């Protein structure tokens, strides 16, 4: 029984060291939710002329971490695009599309002076 003890001890210590190193590595990464869908905000270009309804998302800075989402970024931009496509399919509301037939959707900062 004594002969197997050093082997199991080494395995346990090795596993513990691997878990600790992985924890330190993951602690260095900033997790903002799902990284694969992270897109920069789309702001309305200065010379853009609206040709229909455009969905705008309000960008804000939260003082606490959102437990179930990513603040204003939750489901961005997939939810915005999906909403605009469904709106154009299910209603007669004219929706603003770009040249590639993708719906235009913009992000508006909460501190934008044009809001006030």
Secondary structure as GFF3:
##gff-version 3
##sequence-region A 1 116
A	DSSP	alpha_helix	2	27	.	.	.	ID=ss1
A	DSSP	three_ten_helix	35	37	.	.	.	ID=ss2
A	DSSP	beta_strand	55	59	.	.	.	ID=ss3
A	DSSP	three_ten_helix	71	73	.	.	.	ID=ss4
A	DSSP	alpha_helix	78	90	.	.	.	ID=ss5
A	DSSP	beta_strand	105	109	.	.	.	ID=ss6
A	DSSP	three_ten_helix	113	115	.	.	.	ID=ss7
###
